C-alpha cells in the first residue's frame, strides 16, 4: 500500500520542492530604467540622515588610504616594484 502511494505522487511533491513566492510574481520593472540625472538625485532623499556622516567618514578614510598608498609607491626609493635581474 505504501509503495502505491509513493508511485502515485508527483516527483517534485515527493521531494518537497515548490516554486518560491518570488518566482510566482511577474518580474518588476527596473526602478531607474529611463530616469534623468535630476530624478536619480532625488532618490538621495531616501537615504536616512543618520547615515550621511557615516558616508562622509568612509569617503575620507578611503581617500586617505589611496593617497597614502600612492604616495608610498611614488616616493619610497627602497621599495622594489620589479624583480632584480642577474640574481636567479
HTML snippet that shows the backbone in 3Dmol.js (N, CA, C, O; Angstrom):
<script src="https://3Dmol.org/build/3Dmol-min.js"></script>
<div id="view" style="width:600px;height:400px;position:relative"></div>
<script>
const pdb = `
ATOM      1  N   UNK A   1       0.815  -1.191   0.000  1.00  0.00           N
ATOM      2  CA  UNK A   1       0.000   0.000   0.000  1.00  0.00           C
ATOM      3  C   UNK A   1       0.862   1.259   0.000  1.00  0.00           C
ATOM      4  O   UNK A   1       0.594   2.208  -0.736  1.00  0.00           O
ATOM      5  N   UNK A   2       1.887   1.252   0.825  1.00  0.00           N
ATOM      6  CA  UNK A   2       2.770   2.416   0.879  1.00  0.00           C
ATOM      7  C   UNK A   2       3.457   2.624  -0.465  1.00  0.00           C
ATOM      8  O   UNK A   2       3.621   3.761  -0.909  1.00  0.00           O
ATOM      9  N   UNK A   3       3.854   1.545  -1.109  1.00  0.00           N
ATOM     10  CA  UNK A   3       4.551   1.631  -2.387  1.00  0.00           C
ATOM     11  C   UNK A   3       3.651   2.259  -3.459  1.00  0.00           C
ATOM     12  O   UNK A   3       4.134   3.059  -4.260  1.00  0.00           O
ATOM     13  N   UNK A   4       2.393   1.928  -3.494  1.00  0.00           N
ATOM     14  CA  UNK A   4       1.491   2.503  -4.494  1.00  0.00           C
ATOM     15  C   UNK A   4       1.249   3.984  -4.226  1.00  0.00           C
ATOM     16  O   UNK A   4       1.101   4.755  -5.174  1.00  0.00           O
ATOM     17  N   UNK A   5       1.206   4.396  -2.986  1.00  0.00           N
ATOM     18  CA  UNK A   5       1.038   5.823  -2.670  1.00  0.00           C
ATOM     19  C   UNK A   5       2.248   6.603  -3.126  1.00  0.00           C
ATOM     20  O   UNK A   5       2.104   7.705  -3.655  1.00  0.00           O
ATOM     21  N   UNK A   6       3.450   6.056  -2.934  1.00  0.00           N
ATOM     22  CA  UNK A   6       4.680   6.752  -3.336  1.00  0.00           C
ATOM     23  C   UNK A   6       4.748   6.848  -4.850  1.00  0.00           C
ATOM     24  O   UNK A   6       5.156   7.886  -5.372  1.00  0.00           O
ATOM     25  N   UNK A   7       4.369   5.822  -5.562  1.00  0.00           N
ATOM     26  CA  UNK A   7       4.434   5.837  -7.015  1.00  0.00           C
ATOM     27  C   UNK A   7       3.414   6.784  -7.625  1.00  0.00           C
ATOM     28  O   UNK A   7       3.652   7.325  -8.705  1.00  0.00           O
ATOM     29  N   UNK A   8       2.299   6.997  -6.970  1.00  0.00           N
ATOM     30  CA  UNK A   8       1.264   7.882  -7.495  1.00  0.00           C
ATOM     31  C   UNK A   8       1.572   9.355  -7.244  1.00  0.00           C
ATOM     32  O   UNK A   8       0.972  10.217  -7.885  1.00  0.00           O
ATOM     33  N   UNK A   9       2.472   9.662  -6.347  1.00  0.00           N
ATOM     34  CA  UNK A   9       2.796  11.056  -6.035  1.00  0.00           C
ATOM     35  C   UNK A   9       3.663  11.649  -7.138  1.00  0.00           C
ATOM     36  O   UNK A   9       4.418  10.941  -7.805  1.00  0.00           O
ATOM     37  N   UNK A  10       3.542  12.943  -7.313  1.00  0.00           N
ATOM     38  CA  UNK A  10       4.385  13.629  -8.285  1.00  0.00           C
ATOM     39  C   UNK A  10       5.805  13.700  -7.743  1.00  0.00           C
ATOM     40  O   UNK A  10       5.993  13.839  -6.535  1.00  0.00           O
ATOM     41  N   UNK A  11       6.835  13.605  -8.633  1.00  0.00           N
ATOM     42  CA  UNK A  11       8.221  13.585  -8.140  1.00  0.00           C
ATOM     43  C   UNK A  11       8.608  14.860  -7.398  1.00  0.00           C
ATOM     44  O   UNK A  11       9.320  14.795  -6.396  1.00  0.00           O
ATOM     45  N   UNK A  12       8.153  16.010  -7.870  1.00  0.00           N
ATOM     46  CA  UNK A  12       8.533  17.247  -7.183  1.00  0.00           C
ATOM     47  C   UNK A  12       7.852  17.357  -5.831  1.00  0.00           C
ATOM     48  O   UNK A  12       8.416  17.902  -4.882  1.00  0.00           O
ATOM     49  N   UNK A  13       6.646  16.841  -5.752  1.00  0.00           N
ATOM     50  CA  UNK A  13       5.937  16.865  -4.482  1.00  0.00           C
ATOM     51  C   UNK A  13       6.601  15.919  -3.487  1.00  0.00           C
ATOM     52  O   UNK A  13       6.674  16.205  -2.292  1.00  0.00           O
ATOM     53  N   UNK A  14       7.084  14.782  -4.003  1.00  0.00           N
ATOM     54  CA  UNK A  14       7.746  13.806  -3.152  1.00  0.00           C
ATOM     55  C   UNK A  14       9.027  14.383  -2.540  1.00  0.00           C
ATOM     56  O   UNK A  14       9.350  14.094  -1.388  1.00  0.00           O
ATOM     57  N   UNK A  15       9.750  15.192  -3.306  1.00  0.00           N
ATOM     58  CA  UNK A  15      10.988  15.785  -2.798  1.00  0.00           C
ATOM     59  C   UNK A  15      10.742  17.050  -1.985  1.00  0.00           C
ATOM     60  O   UNK A  15      11.664  17.571  -1.357  1.00  0.00           O
ATOM     61  N   UNK A  16       9.530  17.538  -1.993  1.00  0.00           N
ATOM     62  CA  UNK A  16       9.204  18.726  -1.207  1.00  0.00           C
ATOM     63  C   UNK A  16       9.592  20.015  -1.899  1.00  0.00           C
ATOM     64  O   UNK A  16       9.766  21.034  -1.231  1.00  0.00           O
ATOM     65  N   UNK A  17       9.733  20.006  -3.225  1.00  0.00           N
ATOM     66  CA  UNK A  17      10.126  21.212  -3.949  1.00  0.00           C
ATOM     67  C   UNK A  17       8.891  21.988  -4.376  1.00  0.00           C
ATOM     68  O   UNK A  17       7.910  21.414  -4.848  1.00  0.00           O
ATOM     69  N   UNK A  18       8.956  23.292  -4.204  1.00  0.00           N
ATOM     70  CA  UNK A  18       7.885  24.179  -4.642  1.00  0.00           C
ATOM     71  C   UNK A  18       8.525  25.417  -5.236  1.00  0.00           C
ATOM     72  O   UNK A  18       9.670  25.738  -4.919  1.00  0.00           O
ATOM     73  N   UNK A  19       7.795  26.116  -6.095  1.00  0.00           N
ATOM     74  CA  UNK A  19       8.310  27.382  -6.587  1.00  0.00           C
ATOM     75  C   UNK A  19       8.188  28.413  -5.475  1.00  0.00           C
ATOM     76  O   UNK A  19       7.224  28.404  -4.709  1.00  0.00           O
ATOM     77  N   UNK A  20       9.164  29.293  -5.395  1.00  0.00           N
ATOM     78  CA  UNK A  20       9.147  30.307  -4.349  1.00  0.00           C
ATOM     79  C   UNK A  20       8.147  31.400  -4.701  1.00  0.00           C
ATOM     80  O   UNK A  20       7.718  31.518  -5.849  1.00  0.00           O
ATOM     81  N   UNK A  21       7.784  32.186  -3.713  1.00  0.00           N
ATOM     82  CA  UNK A  21       6.842  33.280  -3.934  1.00  0.00           C
ATOM     83  C   UNK A  21       7.427  34.291  -4.923  1.00  0.00           C
ATOM     84  O   UNK A  21       6.693  34.900  -5.701  1.00  0.00           O
ATOM     85  N   UNK A  22       8.727  34.463  -4.889  1.00  0.00           N
ATOM     86  CA  UNK A  22       9.378  35.413  -5.778  1.00  0.00           C
ATOM     87  C   UNK A  22       9.219  34.987  -7.236  1.00  0.00           C
ATOM     88  O   UNK A  22       9.055  35.831  -8.117  1.00  0.00           O
ATOM     89  N   UNK A  23       9.267  33.690  -7.487  1.00  0.00           N
ATOM     90  CA  UNK A  23       9.148  33.200  -8.850  1.00  0.00           C
ATOM     91  C   UNK A  23       7.705  33.236  -9.338  1.00  0.00           C
ATOM     92  O   UNK A  23       7.473  33.195 -10.547  1.00  0.00           O
ATOM     93  N   UNK A  24       6.752  33.311  -8.457  1.00  0.00           N
ATOM     94  CA  UNK A  24       5.346  33.326  -8.863  1.00  0.00           C
ATOM     95  C   UNK A  24       4.893  34.700  -9.327  1.00  0.00           C
ATOM     96  O   UNK A  24       3.940  34.809 -10.099  1.00  0.00           O
ATOM     97  N   UNK A  25       5.561  35.747  -8.866  1.00  0.00           N
ATOM     98  CA  UNK A  25       5.192  37.114  -9.244  1.00  0.00           C
ATOM     99  C   UNK A  25       5.843  37.498 -10.567  1.00  0.00           C
ATOM    100  O   UNK A  25       6.875  36.927 -10.919  1.00  0.00           O
ATOM    101  N   UNK A  26       5.270  38.455 -11.318  1.00  0.00           N
ATOM    102  CA  UNK A  26       5.922  38.913 -12.549  1.00  0.00           C
ATOM    103  C   UNK A  26       7.193  39.693 -12.229  1.00  0.00           C
ATOM    104  O   UNK A  26       7.353  40.209 -11.123  1.00  0.00           O
ATOM    105  N   UNK A  27       8.073  39.772 -13.183  1.00  0.00           N
ATOM    106  CA  UNK A  27       9.348  40.462 -12.996  1.00  0.00           C
ATOM    107  C   UNK A  27       9.074  41.951 -12.873  1.00  0.00           C
ATOM    108  O   UNK A  27       8.419  42.522 -13.745  1.00  0.00           O
ATOM    109  N   UNK A  28       9.560  42.608 -11.803  1.00  0.00           N
ATOM    110  CA  UNK A  28       9.305  44.051 -11.653  1.00  0.00           C
ATOM    111  C   UNK A  28      10.150  44.851 -12.637  1.00  0.00           C
ATOM    112  O   UNK A  28      11.232  44.427 -13.043  1.00  0.00           O
ATOM    113  N   UNK A  29       9.635  46.006 -13.007  1.00  0.00           N
ATOM    114  CA  UNK A  29      10.388  46.888 -13.893  1.00  0.00           C
ATOM    115  C   UNK A  29      11.529  47.514 -13.111  1.00  0.00           C
ATOM    116  O   UNK A  29      11.433  47.713 -11.900  1.00  0.00           O
ATOM    117  N   UNK A  30      12.608  47.822 -13.817  1.00  0.00           N
ATOM    118  CA  UNK A  30      13.757  48.430 -13.169  1.00  0.00           C
ATOM    119  C   UNK A  30      13.389  49.842 -12.725  1.00  0.00           C
ATOM    120  O   UNK A  30      12.752  50.591 -13.466  1.00  0.00           O
ATOM    121  N   UNK A  31      13.795  50.192 -11.513  1.00  0.00           N
ATOM    122  CA  UNK A  31      13.401  51.473 -10.934  1.00  0.00           C
ATOM    123  C   UNK A  31      14.017  52.655 -11.680  1.00  0.00           C
ATOM    124  O   UNK A  31      13.381  53.702 -11.807  1.00  0.00           O
ATOM    125  N   UNK A  32      15.237  52.502 -12.171  1.00  0.00           N
ATOM    126  CA  UNK A  32      15.952  53.606 -12.804  1.00  0.00           C
ATOM    127  C   UNK A  32      16.086  53.386 -14.309  1.00  0.00           C
ATOM    128  O   UNK A  32      17.119  53.733 -14.880  1.00  0.00           O
ATOM    129  N   UNK A  33      15.093  52.830 -14.958  1.00  0.00           N
ATOM    130  CA  UNK A  33      15.243  52.449 -16.359  1.00  0.00           C
ATOM    131  C   UNK A  33      15.413  53.660 -17.279  1.00  0.00           C
ATOM    132  O   UNK A  33      16.306  53.649 -18.126  1.00  0.00           O
ATOM    133  N   UNK A  34      14.601  54.690 -17.146  1.00  0.00           N
ATOM    134  CA  UNK A  34      14.689  55.819 -18.071  1.00  0.00           C
ATOM    135  C   UNK A  34      14.682  57.140 -17.318  1.00  0.00           C
ATOM    136  O   UNK A  34      14.093  58.111 -17.792  1.00  0.00           O
ATOM    137  N   UNK A  35      15.310  57.198 -16.179  1.00  0.00           N
ATOM    138  CA  UNK A  35      15.304  58.416 -15.387  1.00  0.00           C
ATOM    139  C   UNK A  35      16.448  59.324 -15.777  1.00  0.00           C
ATOM    140  O   UNK A  35      17.503  58.878 -16.229  1.00  0.00           O
ATOM    141  N   UNK A  36      16.213  60.612 -15.590  1.00  0.00           N
ATOM    142  CA  UNK A  36      17.270  61.577 -15.832  1.00  0.00           C
ATOM    143  C   UNK A  36      18.128  61.700 -14.575  1.00  0.00           C
ATOM    144  O   UNK A  36      17.816  61.128 -13.530  1.00  0.00           O
ATOM    145  N   UNK A  37      19.202  62.451 -14.700  1.00  0.00           N
ATOM    146  CA  UNK A  37      20.112  62.618 -13.555  1.00  0.00           C
ATOM    147  C   UNK A  37      19.397  63.307 -12.401  1.00  0.00           C
ATOM    148  O   UNK A  37      19.591  62.932 -11.244  1.00  0.00           O
ATOM    149  N   UNK A  38      18.580  64.302 -12.695  1.00  0.00           N
ATOM    150  CA  UNK A  38      17.893  65.010 -11.612  1.00  0.00           C
ATOM    151  C   UNK A  38      16.912  64.084 -10.888  1.00  0.00           C
ATOM    152  O   UNK A  38      16.736  64.182  -9.674  1.00  0.00           O
ATOM    153  N   UNK A  39      16.280  63.193 -11.640  1.00  0.00           N
ATOM    154  CA  UNK A  39      15.375  62.245 -10.988  1.00  0.00           C
ATOM    155  C   UNK A  39      16.150  61.262 -10.133  1.00  0.00           C
ATOM    156  O   UNK A  39      15.674  60.847  -9.077  1.00  0.00           O
ATOM    157  N   UNK A  40      17.342  60.885 -10.578  1.00  0.00           N
ATOM    158  CA  UNK A  40      18.157  59.981  -9.765  1.00  0.00           C
ATOM    159  C   UNK A  40      18.678  60.675  -8.518  1.00  0.00           C
ATOM    160  O   UNK A  40      18.802  60.047  -7.467  1.00  0.00           O
ATOM    161  N   UNK A  41      18.987  61.975  -8.623  1.00  0.00           N
ATOM    162  CA  UNK A  41      19.456  62.708  -7.448  1.00  0.00           C
ATOM    163  C   UNK A  41      18.360  62.844  -6.406  1.00  0.00           C
ATOM    164  O   UNK A  41      18.643  62.927  -5.211  1.00  0.00           O
ATOM    165  N   UNK A  42      17.116  62.865  -6.849  1.00  0.00           N
ATOM    166  CA  UNK A  42      16.011  62.942  -5.896  1.00  0.00           C
ATOM    167  C   UNK A  42      15.919  61.694  -5.031  1.00  0.00           C
ATOM    168  O   UNK A  42      15.391  61.750  -3.921  1.00  0.00           O
ATOM    169  N   UNK A  43      16.426  60.570  -5.524  1.00  0.00           N
ATOM    170  CA  UNK A  43      16.384  59.348  -4.721  1.00  0.00           C
ATOM    171  C   UNK A  43      17.351  59.417  -3.551  1.00  0.00           C
ATOM    172  O   UNK A  43      17.245  58.615  -2.624  1.00  0.00           O
ATOM    173  N   UNK A  44      18.294  60.358  -3.572  1.00  0.00           N
ATOM    174  CA  UNK A  44      19.193  60.522  -2.427  1.00  0.00           C
ATOM    175  C   UNK A  44      18.437  60.990  -1.187  1.00  0.00           C
ATOM    176  O   UNK A  44      18.918  60.827  -0.066  1.00  0.00           O
ATOM    177  N   UNK A  45      17.279  61.557  -1.381  1.00  0.00           N
ATOM    178  CA  UNK A  45      16.467  61.983  -0.239  1.00  0.00           C
ATOM    179  C   UNK A  45      15.943  60.796   0.552  1.00  0.00           C
ATOM    180  O   UNK A  45      15.524  60.946   1.700  1.00  0.00           O
ATOM    181  N   UNK A  46      15.966  59.608  -0.062  1.00  0.00           N
ATOM    182  CA  UNK A  46      15.504  58.412   0.634  1.00  0.00           C
ATOM    183  C   UNK A  46      16.525  57.902   1.645  1.00  0.00           C
ATOM    184  O   UNK A  46      16.191  57.080   2.499  1.00  0.00           O
ATOM    185  N   UNK A  47      17.775  58.384   1.557  1.00  0.00           N
ATOM    186  CA  UNK A  47      18.812  57.939   2.480  1.00  0.00           C
ATOM    187  C   UNK A  47      18.528  58.554   3.851  1.00  0.00           C
ATOM    188  O   UNK A  47      18.313  59.762   3.952  1.00  0.00           O
ATOM    189  N   UNK A  48      18.526  57.740   4.899  1.00  0.00           N
ATOM    190  CA  UNK A  48      18.287  58.300   6.238  1.00  0.00           C
ATOM    191  C   UNK A  48      19.387  59.287   6.620  1.00  0.00           C
ATOM    192  O   UNK A  48      20.557  59.031   6.338  1.00  0.00           O
ATOM    193  N   UNK A  49      19.044  60.400   7.250  1.00  0.00           N
ATOM    194  CA  UNK A  49      20.040  61.421   7.589  1.00  0.00           C
ATOM    195  C   UNK A  49      21.114  60.914   8.555  1.00  0.00           C
ATOM    196  O   UNK A  49      22.198  61.492   8.631  1.00  0.00           O
ATOM    197  N   UNK A  50      20.823  59.845   9.289  1.00  0.00           N
ATOM    198  CA  UNK A  50      21.819  59.329  10.230  1.00  0.00           C
ATOM    199  C   UNK A  50      22.991  58.683   9.505  1.00  0.00           C
ATOM    200  O   UNK A  50      24.079  58.576  10.071  1.00  0.00           O
ATOM    201  N   UNK A  51      22.789  58.245   8.252  1.00  0.00           N
ATOM    202  CA  UNK A  51      23.845  57.560   7.518  1.00  0.00           C
ATOM    203  C   UNK A  51      24.771  58.503   6.754  1.00  0.00           C
ATOM    204  O   UNK A  51      25.830  58.076   6.295  1.00  0.00           O
ATOM    205  N   UNK A  52      24.402  59.757   6.610  1.00  0.00           N
ATOM    206  CA  UNK A  52      25.227  60.699   5.849  1.00  0.00           C
ATOM    207  C   UNK A  52      26.585  60.936   6.531  1.00  0.00           C
ATOM    208  O   UNK A  52      27.595  60.908   5.829  1.00  0.00           O
ATOM    209  N   UNK A  53      26.676  61.168   7.844  1.00  0.00           N
ATOM    210  CA  UNK A  53      28.001  61.324   8.455  1.00  0.00           C
ATOM    211  C   UNK A  53      28.862  60.066   8.312  1.00  0.00           C
ATOM    212  O   UNK A  53      30.076  60.165   8.135  1.00  0.00           O
ATOM    213  N   UNK A  54      28.254  58.908   8.387  1.00  0.00           N
ATOM    214  CA  UNK A  54      28.996  57.663   8.199  1.00  0.00           C
ATOM    215  C   UNK A  54      29.575  57.587   6.789  1.00  0.00           C
ATOM    216  O   UNK A  54      30.717  57.163   6.611  1.00  0.00           O
ATOM    217  N   UNK A  55      28.799  57.993   5.790  1.00  0.00           N
ATOM    218  CA  UNK A  55      29.281  58.007   4.412  1.00  0.00           C
ATOM    219  C   UNK A  55      30.428  58.977   4.226  1.00  0.00           C
ATOM    220  O   UNK A  55      31.383  58.680   3.507  1.00  0.00           O
ATOM    221  N   UNK A  56      30.347  60.143   4.871  1.00  0.00           N
ATOM    222  CA  UNK A  56      31.424  61.130   4.770  1.00  0.00           C
ATOM    223  C   UNK A  56      32.702  60.583   5.395  1.00  0.00           C
ATOM    224  O   UNK A  56      33.782  60.715   4.819  1.00  0.00           O
ATOM    225  N   UNK A  57      32.587  59.972   6.563  1.00  0.00           N
ATOM    226  CA  UNK A  57      33.759  59.416   7.239  1.00  0.00           C
ATOM    227  C   UNK A  57      34.379  58.302   6.404  1.00  0.00           C
ATOM    228  O   UNK A  57      35.601  58.231   6.275  1.00  0.00           O
ATOM    229  N   UNK A  58      33.551  57.437   5.838  1.00  0.00           N
ATOM    230  CA  UNK A  58      34.080  56.357   4.992  1.00  0.00           C
ATOM    231  C   UNK A  58      34.754  56.906   3.743  1.00  0.00           C
ATOM    232  O   UNK A  58      35.800  56.398   3.338  1.00  0.00           O
ATOM    233  N   UNK A  59      34.178  57.933   3.124  1.00  0.00           N
ATOM    234  CA  UNK A  59      34.784  58.530   1.931  1.00  0.00           C
ATOM    235  C   UNK A  59      36.138  59.147   2.255  1.00  0.00           C
ATOM    236  O   UNK A  59      37.082  59.004   1.478  1.00  0.00           O
ATOM    237  N   UNK A  60      36.246  59.829   3.387  1.00  0.00           N
ATOM    238  CA  UNK A  60      37.526  60.422   3.790  1.00  0.00           C
ATOM    239  C   UNK A  60      38.557  59.332   4.076  1.00  0.00           C
ATOM    240  O   UNK A  60      39.721  59.466   3.699  1.00  0.00           O
ATOM    241  N   UNK A  61      38.139  58.259   4.736  1.00  0.00           N
ATOM    242  CA  UNK A  61      39.060  57.173   5.062  1.00  0.00           C
ATOM    243  C   UNK A  61      39.561  56.471   3.804  1.00  0.00           C
ATOM    244  O   UNK A  61      40.752  56.178   3.697  1.00  0.00           O
ATOM    245  N   UNK A  62      38.682  56.202   2.866  1.00  0.00           N
ATOM    246  CA  UNK A  62      39.107  55.542   1.624  1.00  0.00           C
ATOM    247  C   UNK A  62      40.000  56.481   0.818  1.00  0.00           C
ATOM    248  O   UNK A  62      40.996  56.042   0.243  1.00  0.00           O
ATOM    249  N   UNK A  63      39.663  57.741   0.772  1.00  0.00           N
ATOM    250  CA  UNK A  63      40.509  58.719   0.073  1.00  0.00           C
ATOM    251  C   UNK A  63      41.893  58.820   0.690  1.00  0.00           C
ATOM    252  O   UNK A  63      42.892  58.869  -0.026  1.00  0.00           O
ATOM    253  N   UNK A  64      41.958  58.852   2.019  1.00  0.00           N
ATOM    254  CA  UNK A  64      43.261  58.917   2.698  1.00  0.00           C
ATOM    255  C   UNK A  64      44.068  57.647   2.461  1.00  0.00           C
ATOM    256  O   UNK A  64      45.290  57.710   2.333  1.00  0.00           O
ATOM    257  N   UNK A  65      43.412  56.510   2.402  1.00  0.00           N
ATOM    258  CA  UNK A  65      44.117  55.251   2.151  1.00  0.00           C
ATOM    259  C   UNK A  65      44.730  55.242   0.753  1.00  0.00           C
ATOM    260  O   UNK A  65      45.885  54.849   0.591  1.00  0.00           O
ATOM    261  N   UNK A  66      43.976  55.667  -0.254  1.00  0.00           N
ATOM    262  CA  UNK A  66      44.517  55.721  -1.608  1.00  0.00           C
ATOM    263  C   UNK A  66      45.639  56.741  -1.713  1.00  0.00           C
ATOM    264  O   UNK A  66      46.642  56.488  -2.380  1.00  0.00           O
ATOM    265  N   UNK A  67      45.483  57.898  -1.062  1.00  0.00           N
ATOM    266  CA  UNK A  67      46.540  58.905  -1.076  1.00  0.00           C
ATOM    267  C   UNK A  67      47.805  58.366  -0.433  1.00  0.00           C
ATOM    268  O   UNK A  67      48.898  58.525  -0.977  1.00  0.00           O
ATOM    269  N   UNK A  68      47.665  57.730   0.724  1.00  0.00           N
ATOM    270  CA  UNK A  68      48.820  57.193   1.433  1.00  0.00           C
ATOM    271  C   UNK A  68      49.507  56.104   0.627  1.00  0.00           C
ATOM    272  O   UNK A  68      50.735  56.077   0.547  1.00  0.00           O
ATOM    273  N   UNK A  69      48.738  55.211   0.031  1.00  0.00           N
ATOM    274  CA  UNK A  69      49.321  54.139  -0.760  1.00  0.00           C
ATOM    275  C   UNK A  69      50.018  54.690  -2.001  1.00  0.00           C
ATOM    276  O   UNK A  69      51.122  54.260  -2.334  1.00  0.00           O
ATOM    277  N   UNK A  70      49.386  55.629  -2.679  1.00  0.00           N
ATOM    278  CA  UNK A  70      50.006  56.235  -3.857  1.00  0.00           C
ATOM    279  C   UNK A  70      51.273  56.982  -3.527  1.00  0.00           C
ATOM    280  O   UNK A  70      52.258  56.904  -4.262  1.00  0.00           O
ATOM    281  N   UNK A  71      51.254  57.705  -2.425  1.00  0.00           N
ATOM    282  CA  UNK A  71      52.446  58.460  -2.018  1.00  0.00           C
ATOM    283  C   UNK A  71      53.586  57.517  -1.661  1.00  0.00           C
ATOM    284  O   UNK A  71      54.742  57.784  -1.989  1.00  0.00           O
ATOM    285  N   UNK A  72      53.266  56.417  -0.991  1.00  0.00           N
ATOM    286  CA  UNK A  72      54.286  55.435  -0.621  1.00  0.00           C
ATOM    287  C   UNK A  72      54.914  54.811  -1.871  1.00  0.00           C
ATOM    288  O   UNK A  72      56.135  54.674  -1.951  1.00  0.00           O
ATOM    289  N   UNK A  73      54.089  54.439  -2.837  1.00  0.00           N
ATOM    290  CA  UNK A  73      54.607  53.828  -4.062  1.00  0.00           C
ATOM    291  C   UNK A  73      55.418  54.816  -4.889  1.00  0.00           C
ATOM    292  O   UNK A  73      56.360  54.419  -5.575  1.00  0.00           O
ATOM    293  N   UNK A  74      55.072  56.077  -4.833  1.00  0.00           N
ATOM    294  CA  UNK A  74      55.739  57.076  -5.658  1.00  0.00           C
ATOM    295  C   UNK A  74      57.040  57.584  -5.039  1.00  0.00           C
ATOM    296  O   UNK A  74      57.993  57.859  -5.769  1.00  0.00           O
ATOM    297  N   UNK A  75      57.103  57.716  -3.716  1.00  0.00           N
ATOM    298  CA  UNK A  75      58.260  58.360  -3.085  1.00  0.00           C
ATOM    299  C   UNK A  75      59.275  57.399  -2.485  1.00  0.00           C
ATOM    300  O   UNK A  75      60.435  57.782  -2.333  1.00  0.00           O
ATOM    301  N   UNK A  76      58.903  56.175  -2.137  1.00  0.00           N
ATOM    302  CA  UNK A  76      59.834  55.256  -1.474  1.00  0.00           C
ATOM    303  C   UNK A  76      60.788  54.658  -2.501  1.00  0.00           C
ATOM    304  O   UNK A  76      60.373  53.905  -3.382  1.00  0.00           O
ATOM    305  N   UNK A  77      62.088  55.005  -2.378  1.00  0.00           N
ATOM    306  CA  UNK A  77      63.084  54.537  -3.327  1.00  0.00           C
ATOM    307  C   UNK A  77      63.558  53.124  -3.001  1.00  0.00           C
ATOM    308  O   UNK A  77      64.100  52.452  -3.879  1.00  0.00           O
ATOM    309  N   UNK A  78      63.372  52.653  -1.776  1.00  0.00           N
ATOM    310  CA  UNK A  78      63.821  51.322  -1.404  1.00  0.00           C
ATOM    311  C   UNK A  78      62.763  50.258  -1.668  1.00  0.00           C
ATOM    312  O   UNK A  78      63.028  49.066  -1.509  1.00  0.00           O
ATOM    313  N   UNK A  79      61.605  50.666  -2.057  1.00  0.00           N
ATOM    314  CA  UNK A  79      60.534  49.723  -2.350  1.00  0.00           C
ATOM    315  C   UNK A  79      60.774  49.102  -3.721  1.00  0.00           C
ATOM    316  O   UNK A  79      60.872  49.810  -4.724  1.00  0.00           O
ATOM    317  N   UNK A  80      60.869  47.765  -3.759  1.00  0.00           N
ATOM    318  CA  UNK A  80      61.114  47.077  -5.028  1.00  0.00           C
ATOM    319  C   UNK A  80      59.773  46.783  -5.693  1.00  0.00           C
ATOM    320  O   UNK A  80      58.938  46.067  -5.140  1.00  0.00           O
ATOM    321  N   UNK A  81      59.578  47.336  -6.871  1.00  0.00           N
ATOM    322  CA  UNK A  81      58.343  47.106  -7.608  1.00  0.00           C
ATOM    323  C   UNK A  81      58.556  46.091  -8.730  1.00  0.00           C
ATOM    324  O   UNK A  81      57.585  45.578  -9.286  1.00  0.00           O
ATOM    325  N   UNK A  82      59.818  45.793  -9.072  1.00  0.00           N
ATOM    326  CA  UNK A  82      60.131  44.816 -10.112  1.00  0.00           C
ATOM    327  C   UNK A  82      61.191  43.863  -9.578  1.00  0.00           C
ATOM    328  O   UNK A  82      61.832  44.148  -8.567  1.00  0.00           O
ATOM    329  N   UNK A  83      61.377  42.732 -10.254  1.00  0.00           N
ATOM    330  CA  UNK A  83      62.406  41.767  -9.843  1.00  0.00           C
ATOM    331  C   UNK A  83      63.787  42.290 -10.165  1.00  0.00           C
ATOM    332  O   UNK A  83      63.976  43.053 -11.112  1.00  0.00           O
ATOM    333  N   UNK A  84      64.749  41.869  -9.365  1.00  0.00           N
ATOM    334  CA  UNK A  84      66.126  42.187  -9.666  1.00  0.00           C
ATOM    335  C   UNK A  84      66.626  41.254 -10.755  1.00  0.00           C
ATOM    336  O   UNK A  84      66.334  40.058 -10.733  1.00  0.00           O
ATOM    337  N   UNK A  85      67.365  41.781 -11.689  1.00  0.00           N
ATOM    338  CA  UNK A  85      67.904  40.947 -12.772  1.00  0.00           C
ATOM    339  C   UNK A  85      69.307  40.491 -12.379  1.00  0.00           C
ATOM    340  O   UNK A  85      70.025  41.191 -11.665  1.00  0.00           O
ATOM    341  N   UNK A  86      69.682  39.312 -12.856  1.00  0.00           N
ATOM    342  CA  UNK A  86      71.018  38.809 -12.587  1.00  0.00           C
ATOM    343  C   UNK A  86      71.078  37.828 -11.435  1.00  0.00           C
ATOM    344  O   UNK A  86      71.897  36.910 -11.470  1.00  0.00           O
ATOM    345  N   UNK A  87      70.257  37.979 -10.427  1.00  0.00           N
ATOM    346  CA  UNK A  87      70.209  37.063  -9.278  1.00  0.00           C
ATOM    347  C   UNK A  87      69.109  36.046  -9.494  1.00  0.00           C
ATOM    348  O   UNK A  87      67.949  36.295  -9.167  1.00  0.00           O
ATOM    349  N   UNK A  88      69.479  34.889 -10.049  1.00  0.00           N
ATOM    350  CA  UNK A  88      68.430  33.897 -10.280  1.00  0.00           C
ATOM    351  C   UNK A  88      68.736  32.618  -9.618  1.00  0.00           C
ATOM    352  O   UNK A  88      67.953  31.672  -9.711  1.00  0.00           O
TER     353      UNK A  88
END
`;
const viewer = $3Dmol.createViewer("view");
viewer.addModel(pdb, "pdb");
viewer.setStyle({}, {cartoon: {color: "spectrum"}});
viewer.zoomTo();
viewer.render();
</script>
